[in-house]
Each structure stands twice: as structure tokens, then as C-alpha cells.
Amino acid sequence: MPELNLQTIQISHTNGHVTKIDWGGVAYKQMVQLVEELAGPRPEVPQDIVAPEWSSQAIRVLKERYHRPKV
């Protein structure tokens, strides 16, 4: 399996053209706009879905595995 570079993503188009986006220099609003242009608008979340409470174990795992400290 190829390694995923979180700073740059490659998106293949049907015509074989590849677009590279450097996510490191993109503001969040611009990122959302780019993703919507490439994938279409985000669907609305159904109102009857309730967000569950996160357990302390789940929060610890998120911090240990996915939190990137600011440099």
C-alpha cells in the first residue's frame, strides 16, 4: 500500500489528468471550497442523528494517535 502524504493529495480525473493540491498552505474555507468543487456539496446531516458522548478512553486514543502538536 502506498504511503499517504497528508500535505499533498493527488486526485485523478477520468481524462487521466492529475491535480495536486498542497493542503499545507490552504486555509480551511478554501479547503472546503476545493473539496466541494472536486466532490460536490456536502450532504446535510439528518436531524434525528444525535452525536454520542466521547468516552475518556476514546479521547485519549485520539490524542495519542491523531493529534499533531504545533511546532
Backbone as CSV, one residue per row, in Angstrom:
resi,resn,N_x,N_y,N_z,CA_x,CA_y,CA_z,C_x,C_y,C_z
1,MET,0.848,-1.180,0.000,0.000,0.000,0.000,0.893,1.242,0.000
2,PRO,0.640,2.210,-0.898,1.490,3.404,-0.944,1.290,4.287,0.282
3,GLU,2.352,4.998,0.658,2.280,5.887,1.813,1.464,7.133,1.457
4,LEU,0.618,7.567,2.374,-0.216,8.741,2.160,0.496,9.963,2.700
5,ASN,0.693,10.952,1.852,1.278,12.216,2.257,0.130,13.151,2.612
6,LEU,0.005,13.514,3.878,-1.131,14.316,4.316,-1.064,15.758,3.844
7,GLN,0.104,16.215,3.423,0.224,17.593,2.962,-0.191,17.750,1.510
8,THR,-0.044,16.716,0.710,-0.375,16.803,-0.709,-1.254,15.626,-1.080
9,ILE,-2.297,15.893,-1.785,-3.202,14.832,-2.219,-3.256,14.858,-3.737
10,GLN,-3.314,13.694,-4.349,-3.434,13.611,-5.792,-4.843,13.141,-6.122
11,ILE,-5.485,13.840,-7.030,-6.836,13.495,-7.435,-6.806,13.181,-8.920
12,SER,-7.178,11.945,-9.281,-7.179,11.541,-10.681,-8.529,11.855,-11.303
13,HIS,-8.504,12.381,-12.495,-9.715,12.668,-13.234,-9.887,11.607,-14.317
14,THR,-11.080,11.490,-14.852,-11.358,10.456,-15.844,-10.537,10.624,-17.114
15,ASN,-10.124,11.846,-17.414,-9.334,12.061,-18.629,-7.850,11.766,-18.420
16,GLY,-7.482,11.260,-17.231,-6.100,10.911,-16.955,-5.287,12.042,-16.371
17,HIS,-5.846,13.244,-16.327,-5.161,14.401,-15.764,-5.159,14.298,-14.243
18,VAL,-4.030,14.606,-13.621,-3.917,14.544,-12.168,-3.723,15.952,-11.632
19,THR,-4.512,16.313,-10.629,-4.395,17.609,-9.986,-3.772,17.401,-8.619
20,LYS,-2.744,18.172,-8.280,-2.129,18.098,-6.962,-2.505,19.337,-6.168
21,ILE,-2.880,19.124,-4.936,-3.239,20.229,-4.050,-2.327,20.171,-2.834
22,ASP,-1.625,21.261,-2.540,-0.792,21.347,-1.344,-1.674,21.846,-0.209
23,TRP,-2.155,20.916,0.627,-3.090,21.272,1.696,-2.424,22.077,2.802
24,GLY,-1.087,22.048,2.894,-0.397,22.748,3.965,-0.571,24.255,3.921
25,GLY,-0.751,24.821,2.735,-0.871,26.264,2.618,-2.282,26.741,2.342
26,VAL,-3.275,25.872,2.567,-4.664,26.212,2.242,-5.446,26.473,3.518
27,ALA,-6.130,27.622,3.584,-6.991,27.936,4.717,-8.210,27.018,4.696
28,TYR,-8.832,26.818,5.855,-9.948,25.876,5.965,-11.080,26.207,4.996
29,LYS,-11.473,27.465,4.904,-12.568,27.839,3.998,-12.226,27.518,2.546
30,GLN,-10.971,27.753,2.163,-10.540,27.421,0.807,-10.525,25.911,0.600
31,MET,-10.130,25.171,1.649,-10.095,23.723,1.579,-11.505,23.168,1.333
32,VAL,-12.478,23.683,2.076,-13.862,23.246,1.907,-14.334,23.553,0.484
33,GLN,-14.004,24.726,-0.014,-14.399,25.127,-1.361,-13.770,24.202,-2.416
34,LEU,-12.478,23.877,-2.263,-11.816,22.981,-3.203,-12.438,21.586,-3.189
35,VAL,-12.710,21.074,-2.011,-13.304,19.740,-1.900,-14.699,19.735,-2.529
36,GLU,-15.484,20.784,-2.293,-16.817,20.852,-2.893,-16.731,20.942,-4.416
37,GLU,-15.749,21.649,-4.941,-15.582,21.733,-6.394,-15.228,20.373,-6.984
38,LEU,-14.405,19.614,-6.255,-13.962,18.315,-6.751,-14.983,17.203,-6.510
39,ALA,-15.664,17.220,-5.358,-16.533,16.099,-4.979,-18.009,16.454,-4.928
40,GLY,-18.338,17.737,-5.036,-19.730,18.151,-4.922,-20.026,18.602,-3.499
41,PRO,-21.188,19.205,-3.288,-21.519,19.725,-1.963,-21.698,18.606,-0.936
42,ARG,-21.410,18.940,0.300,-21.556,18.002,1.408,-23.044,17.801,1.698
43,PRO,-23.496,16.554,1.859,-24.905,16.330,2.172,-25.233,16.816,3.582
44,GLU,-26.472,17.208,3.778,-26.920,17.654,5.101,-26.968,16.465,6.056
45,VAL,-26.645,16.718,7.324,-26.726,15.679,8.348,-28.191,15.559,8.783
46,PRO,-28.741,14.351,8.792,-30.124,14.186,9.240,-30.298,14.704,10.667
47,GLN,-31.414,15.364,10.923,-31.659,15.986,12.221,-31.868,14.972,13.339
48,ASP,-32.249,13.732,13.001,-32.518,12.747,14.039,-31.262,12.012,14.519
49,ILE,-30.098,12.356,13.979,-28.849,11.740,14.426,-28.301,12.562,15.586
50,VAL,-28.062,11.877,16.700,-27.548,12.536,17.894,-26.075,12.162,18.054
51,ALA,-25.238,13.161,18.269,-23.815,12.904,18.470,-23.617,12.233,19.832
52,PRO,-22.946,11.090,19.864,-22.731,10.411,21.149,-21.665,11.123,21.977
53,GLU,-21.684,10.877,23.268,-20.646,11.400,24.151,-19.387,10.567,23.941
54,TRP,-18.233,11.217,23.924,-16.969,10.509,23.768,-16.489,10.063,25.140
55,SER,-16.044,8.827,25.230,-15.508,8.322,26.488,-14.103,8.893,26.691
56,SER,-13.624,8.853,27.922,-12.273,9.346,28.193,-11.242,8.495,27.455
57,GLN,-11.514,7.204,27.288,-10.605,6.323,26.542,-10.547,6.754,25.071
58,ALA,-11.703,7.064,24.476,-11.735,7.485,23.074,-10.952,8.790,22.889
59,ILE,-11.108,9.706,23.803,-10.393,10.988,23.718,-8.889,10.761,23.864
60,ARG,-8.488,9.872,24.765,-7.067,9.562,24.943,-6.478,8.965,23.664
61,VAL,-7.199,8.031,23.039,-6.717,7.410,21.799,-6.594,8.455,20.692
62,LEU,-7.576,9.337,20.572,-7.496,10.398,19.567,-6.260,11.265,19.773
63,LYS,-6.014,11.649,21.008,-4.853,12.491,21.296,-3.552,11.775,20.985
64,GLU,-3.450,10.503,21.393,-2.209,9.758,21.196,-1.931,9.450,19.727
65,ARG,-2.962,9.139,18.976,-2.749,8.685,17.602,-2.902,9.762,16.540
66,TYR,-3.738,10.760,16.789,-4.083,11.680,15.712,-3.765,13.139,15.979
67,HIS,-3.458,13.508,17.181,-3.153,14.910,17.483,-1.736,15.236,17.036
68,ARG,-1.626,16.260,16.231,-0.307,16.735,15.805,0.021,17.986,16.591
69,PRO,1.008,17.933,17.450,1.350,19.140,18.222,1.850,20.249,17.297
70,LYS,1.559,21.476,17.686,2.032,22.628,16.904,3.531,22.749,17.083
71,VAL,4.196,23.056,15.981,5.656,23.179,16.008,6.051,24.627,16.036
